[in-house]
Amino acid sequence: MPRPVPEAQPDARHHRLPRGRPPRGDRPLPGAGGDARRPAARADRSAVTAVRAGTGPGLGRRLLRRVPLLGAAIGVVLALWLVAANDVGAVADAFGRVGLLGIGAVVLVRVAIIGLCGVAWARVLTGLVGVATGPFVLLRFVREGVNVLLPVASVGGEVLGARLLTFWGVTGAASAAGILVDMFFQVVTQTLFALTGVVLLSRIEGEQAATLAAWCAKGLVLSGVVLAAFFAVQRYGGAGAIERRVTALARRFAAEGGAGPAGGGVQAALDAVWDRRRWLPLGQGFLLHLAAWFLGALEIWIALRCIGIDGVTLAEAVVLESLSQAIKSAAFPVPSGLGVQEGGFVLLGSLFGIDPHTALALSLVKRVPDVVLGLPGLMAWQAIEARRGLMAPKAAPPAI
């Protein structure tokens, strides 16, 4: 809102108003070359605008802050209901059979998955920013920690990761563009992974499997439409139309950043990232994300083998992992898919003869890496914030 113009005060030395401002009594009256109602009307409109600006966004932000909390409450209730509806002792027994070696193997697989995703993020911006791969991998662990341990929606870690990347001298526009493209690759590859799971699921006999496969196929069609629109926004200038809304967030980063591709904003940075000559690093980032999704099925296979389910195959593990991740992503307002992941494993496990308490134990095994790796990620976040001044570049190139 523009600052109000202070009322002119008389000059103390010459007892007159500053030059260019007529005295209040000499201002034109209605019918004498001016309309006295116009200043009042403009003041009324300014007051209305001020009221709207003060209440509209503030109310929206307050509602958005409560969505993850509401989702967390629903997830807790769902998780407690699932536990109460099943034998807690049987769940603990199945979880205990995994053992320390099995838990350690699952954690190591998760480390590899997060590392691949960090390298994929780095490939998106390679050649455009002067940052090595290491910070991207580190910040990927931070993103995971925020998404799985804090009461935020599933994109909270991405927003924080984009902000922290500016501490290494990347401009806010370049950081925002990198996150948008990285998220796009992540969702597209997850859709392909889920499609693989649907194809494998369609080969299973039974009405329940056929019904679930049909519903998943419809969801994938809808996801394809959304992804096509998301790509069009990035690639064909659509980001310019919404950049005014994104700029407020990007400007919070921009003052802290430095190096990045030359241009004039988020859309210019997106154009630089999507340049046709960069097909090789973009393709590498895409394939790394796809490999990370399929590697997640190895966690399922290891856990079930340790529990004692010997007949499980890698194809069945792919179905369980791909569709459970799809269900979890669909419930993105629920932090870490609390309760949703457990319900998904119970539903999908029944297709392969896995009893509910074993499915719940499998979900608990999948959550162990969330805590084991998420806590160090949160501590790394605080350490980065504390050492922000040391990492800031001394001389930053022109910003986007």
C-alpha positions in Angstrom: 0.0 0.0 0.0 1.5 3.4 -0.9 2.7 5.5 2.0 0.4 8.5 2.8 1.8 11.8 1.8 2.6 13.9 4.9 0.7 17.1 5.2 2.7 20.1 4.2 4.1 22.2 7.1 4.8 25.9 6.9 8.4 27.0 6.4 9.7 28.3 9.8 11.9 30.9 8.3 9.6 32.5 5.7 6.2 31.5 7.2 5.2 30.0 3.8 4.5 26.6 2.4 7.1 24.8 0.3 7.1 25.8 -3.3 4.7 23.8 -5.5 2.1 23.1 -2.8 -0.8 25.6 -2.7 -2.2 26.4 0.7 -5.2 24.4 1.8 -7.5 27.4 1.5 -6.4 28.0 -2.2 -7.2 24.5 -3.4 -9.9 24.4 -6.1 -13.5 23.9 -5.0 -16.3 22.0 -6.7 -17.3 23.8 -9.9 -14.1 25.8 -9.9 -11.9 23.6 -12.0 -11.7 20.6 -9.6 -13.8 18.2 -7.7 -13.4 18.0 -4.0 -15.0 14.6 -3.9 -12.2 12.9 -5.9 -9.6 12.9 -3.1 -12.2 11.5 -0.8 -13.2 8.8 -3.3 -9.5 7.8 -3.8 -9.0 7.7 -0.1 -12.1 5.4 0.3 -10.8 3.1 -2.4 -7.3 3.0 -0.8 -8.9 2.1 2.5 -10.9 -0.7 1.0 -7.8 -2.0 -0.8 -5.8 -1.8 2.5 -8.5 -3.8 4.3 -8.6 -6.5 1.6 -4.8 -6.7 1.5 -4.6 -7.0 5.2 -7.3 -9.7 5.6 -7.4 -11.8 2.3 -3.8 -13.2 2.1 -3.6 -13.4 5.8 -6.7 -15.6 6.0 -5.5 -17.7 3.1 -2.2 -18.3 4.8 -3.8 -19.2 8.0 -6.0 -21.8 6.3 -3.1 -23.3 4.4 -1.1 -23.6 7.7 -4.0 -25.7 9.2 -4.3 -28.1 6.2 -1.2 -30.2 7.2 -2.3 -30.1 10.9 -5.8 -31.4 9.9 -4.2 -34.0 7.6 -1.9 -35.1 10.5 -4.9 -35.5 12.8 -6.8 -37.6 10.3 -3.6 -39.7 9.7 -3.1 -40.3 13.4 -6.8 -41.4 13.8 -6.5 -43.8 10.8 -3.2 -45.2 12.1 -4.6 -45.8 15.6 -7.7 -47.5 14.1 -5.6 -49.8 12.0 -3.5 -50.8 15.0 -6.6 -51.3 17.2 -8.3 -53.4 14.6 -5.4 -55.8 14.4 -3.3 -57.8 16.8 -0.6 -55.5 18.2 1.4 -58.4 19.5 1.4 -60.0 16.0 2.5 -56.7 14.4 5.4 -56.4 16.9 6.4 -60.1 16.3 6.5 -59.6 12.6 8.5 -56.4 12.9 11.0 -58.1 15.3 11.7 -60.8 12.8 13.2 -58.3 10.4 16.1 -57.9 12.8 18.9 -55.3 12.9 20.5 -56.7 9.7 17.3 -56.3 7.8 16.7 -52.8 9.1 20.2 -51.8 8.3 19.8 -53.1 4.7 16.6 -51.2 4.2 18.3 -48.0 5.5 21.2 -48.5 3.1 18.8 -48.8 0.2 17.1 -45.6 1.3 20.4 -43.8 1.4 21.1 -44.9 -2.2 17.6 -43.7 -3.2 18.0 -40.3 -1.7 21.5 -40.0 -3.1 20.3 -40.8 -6.6 17.5 -38.1 -6.3 20.1 -35.6 -5.1 22.3 -36.3 -8.1 19.2 -36.0 -10.4 18.5 -32.6 -8.9 22.1 -31.5 -9.6 21.9 -32.6 -13.2 18.9 -30.4 -13.8 21.0 -27.3 -13.1 24.4 -28.5 -14.2 26.2 -26.0 -16.3 23.8 -23.2 -15.2 25.0 -22.7 -11.7 28.5 -23.0 -10.2 27.5 -25.5 -7.5 28.9 -29.1 -7.2 26.8 -32.2 -6.7 27.5 -32.4 -3.0 25.2 -29.6 -1.8 22.3 -31.0 -3.8 22.7 -34.4 -2.2 22.9 -32.9 1.2 19.9 -30.7 0.6 18.0 -33.7 -0.7 18.4 -35.4 2.7 17.1 -32.1 4.3 14.1 -32.1 2.0 13.3 -35.7 2.9 13.7 -35.0 6.6 11.3 -32.1 6.5 8.7 -34.0 4.4 8.6 -37.1 6.6 9.1 -35.7 10.1 7.5 -32.2 10.2 3.8 -31.4 10.1 3.9 -29.9 6.6 2.5 -31.0 3.3 4.6 -33.1 1.0 6.0 -30.1 -0.8 7.3 -28.3 2.3 10.7 -29.8 1.9 11.0 -28.7 -1.7 10.3 -25.1 -0.8 12.9 -25.2 2.0 15.4 -26.9 -0.3 15.0 -24.2 -2.9 15.6 -21.6 -0.2 18.7 -23.3 1.2 20.2 -23.7 -2.2 20.5 -19.9 -2.5 23.0 -20.1 0.4 25.5 -21.5 -2.1 25.1 -18.4 -4.3 22.3 -19.7 -6.6 19.7 -17.0 -7.5 16.2 -17.4 -6.3 14.9 -17.6 -9.8 17.4 -20.4 -10.8 16.7 -22.2 -7.5 12.9 -22.1 -8.1 13.3 -23.2 -11.7 15.5 -26.1 -10.6 13.0 -27.3 -8.0 10.1 -27.0 -10.4 11.8 -29.2 -13.1 13.1 -31.6 -10.4 9.6 -32.0 -9.0 8.2 -32.5 -12.5 10.7 -35.3 -13.3 10.0 -36.9 -9.9 6.2 -37.0 -10.5 6.5 -38.1 -14.1 8.8 -41.0 -13.2 6.5 -41.9 -10.3 3.6 -42.0 -12.8 5.6 -44.4 -15.0 6.5 -46.5 -12.0 2.8 -46.6 -10.9 1.9 -47.5 -14.5 4.3 -50.5 -14.3 2.6 -51.5 -11.1 -0.9 -51.3 -12.7 0.3 -53.5 -15.6 1.7 -56.1 -13.3 -1.5 -55.9 -11.1 -3.7 -56.5 -14.1 -2.1 -59.9 -14.6 -3.3 -61.1 -11.1 -6.5 -63.1 -11.2 -9.4 -61.9 -9.0 -12.1 -59.3 -9.0 -10.5 -57.2 -6.3 -7.2 -56.9 -8.3 -9.1 -56.0 -11.5 -11.2 -53.4 -9.7 -8.1 -51.8 -8.1 -6.2 -51.9 -11.4 -9.1 -50.1 -13.1 -9.3 -47.4 -10.4 -5.5 -46.9 -10.6 -5.6 -46.6 -14.4 -8.2 -43.8 -14.1 -6.1 -42.0 -11.6 -3.0 -42.3 -13.9 -5.0 -40.7 -16.8 -5.9 -37.8 -14.6 -2.3 -37.5 -13.4 -1.2 -37.4 -17.1 -3.5 -34.5 -17.8 -2.2 -32.6 -14.8 1.4 -33.3 -15.7 0.9 -32.1 -19.3 -0.5 -28.9 -18.0 2.4 -28.5 -15.5 4.9 -29.0 -18.4 3.1 -26.5 -20.6 3.2 -23.9 -17.8 7.0 -24.4 -17.5 8.0 -24.8 -21.1 5.7 -22.5 -23.1 5.7 -19.3 -21.1 2.8 -20.1 -18.8 5.0 -19.5 -15.8 5.1 -15.8 -16.8 1.4 -15.5 -16.1 1.7 -16.9 -12.6 5.1 -15.5 -11.8 3.6 -12.5 -10.0 2.3 -15.0 -7.4 5.6 -16.9 -7.3 7.8 -13.8 -7.2 7.0 -13.1 -3.6 8.6 -16.4 -2.7 11.4 -16.1 -5.2 12.3 -12.6 -3.9 12.8 -14.1 -0.5 15.6 -16.2 -2.0 16.9 -13.7 -4.6 18.4 -11.3 -2.1 20.4 -14.2 -0.7 21.5 -15.7 -4.0 24.1 -15.0 -6.6 25.1 -17.2 -9.5 22.6 -18.3 -12.0 21.8 -18.2 -15.7 21.3 -14.7 -17.0 17.8 -13.6 -17.6 14.9 -11.8 -16.0 13.0 -14.1 -13.7 11.7 -17.6 -13.0 10.4 -18.0 -16.6 13.8 -17.0 -18.0 15.4 -19.5 -15.7 13.0 -22.2 -16.8 13.7 -21.4 -20.4 17.4 -21.8 -19.7 16.9 -25.2 -17.9 14.6 -26.5 -20.7 17.0 -25.4 -23.5 17.1 -28.2 -26.2 20.9 -28.3 -26.0 20.7 -29.6 -22.4 18.9 -32.8 -23.4 21.7 -34.9 -22.0 21.8 -33.7 -18.4 18.0 -33.5 -18.3 17.7 -37.0 -19.6 20.2 -38.2 -16.9 18.1 -36.5 -14.2 15.0 -38.2 -15.5 16.5 -41.6 -15.6 18.1 -41.2 -12.1 14.6 -40.5 -10.7 13.2 -43.5 -12.5 15.9 -45.7 -11.1 15.3 -44.4 -7.6 11.6 -45.4 -7.7 12.4 -48.9 -8.8 15.1 -49.2 -6.2 12.4 -48.6 -3.6 10.9 -51.9 -4.4 14.1 -53.5 -3.0 13.1 -52.2 0.4 9.8 -54.2 0.2 11.5 -57.3 -1.0 14.2 -57.2 1.8 11.6 -56.6 4.5 9.2 -59.3 3.4 12.0 -61.9 3.1 13.3 -61.0 6.6 9.8 -61.4 8.0 9.5 -64.8 6.4 7.4 -64.3 3.3 9.6 -66.5 1.0 7.3 -66.6 -2.0 7.4 -62.9 -2.7 8.9 -61.9 -6.1 10.5 -58.6 -7.2 7.4 -58.1 -9.5 5.1 -58.3 -6.5 7.4 -55.9 -4.6 7.2 -53.5 -7.5 3.4 -53.6 -7.3 3.4 -53.0 -3.6 5.9 -50.2 -3.7 4.5 -48.4 -6.8 0.9 -48.4 -5.8 1.5 -47.7 -2.1 3.6 -44.7 -3.1 0.9 -43.6 -5.5 -1.7 -43.8 -2.7 0.6 -41.9 -0.4 1.2 -39.1 -3.0 -2.5 -38.8 -3.6 -2.9 -38.0 0.1 -0.2 -35.3 0.0 -1.9 -33.0 2.5 -1.3 -35.7 5.2 2.3 -35.3 6.5 4.4 -38.3 5.5 1.2 -40.2 4.5 0.6 -41.0 8.2 -2.0 -43.8 8.3 -2.5 -43.6 4.6 0.7 -45.7 3.9 -0.4 -48.3 6.5 -3.9 -48.6 5.0 -2.4 -48.9 1.5 -0.1 -51.8 2.5 -3.1 -53.6 4.2 -5.2 -53.2 1.0 -2.4 -54.2 -1.4 -1.0 -56.9 0.8 -4.3 -58.8 0.8 -3.9 -59.3 -3.0 -0.8 -61.4 -2.4 -2.0 -63.2 0.7 -0.1 -61.0 3.1 -2.1 -60.7 6.4 -2.9 -57.3 7.9 -0.4 -57.5 10.8 2.4 -58.4 8.4 1.4 -55.5 6.2 1.5 -53.1 9.2 4.9 -54.4 10.2 6.1 -53.8 6.6 4.9 -50.2 6.9 6.8 -49.8 10.2 9.9 -51.1 8.6 9.5 -48.5 5.8 9.2 -45.8 8.4 12.5 -46.6 10.2 14.7 -44.9 7.5 12.4 -41.9 7.7 13.5 -41.4 11.3 17.0 -42.7 11.0 17.8 -40.4 8.1 15.3 -37.7 8.7 16.6 -36.6 12.1 20.2 -36.0 10.7 18.6 -34.2 7.8 16.8 -31.8 10.2 20.0 -31.3 12.1 21.9 -30.5 8.9 19.2 -27.9 8.1 19.9 -26.1 11.4 23.6 -26.4 10.9 23.3 -24.8 7.4 21.2 -22.0 8.8 23.8 -21.4 11.5 26.6 -21.3 9.0 24.8 -19.3 6.4 27.2 -16.4 6.6 30.2 -18.6 6.0 28.7 -20.1 2.9 27.5 -16.9 1.3 29.6 -15.9 -1.7 31.9 -12.8 -1.3 31.1 -11.5 -4.8 28.0 -12.6 -6.5 27.5 -12.4 -10.3 24.4 -10.5 -11.6 21.2 -12.1 -10.5 18.4 -13.3 -12.8 
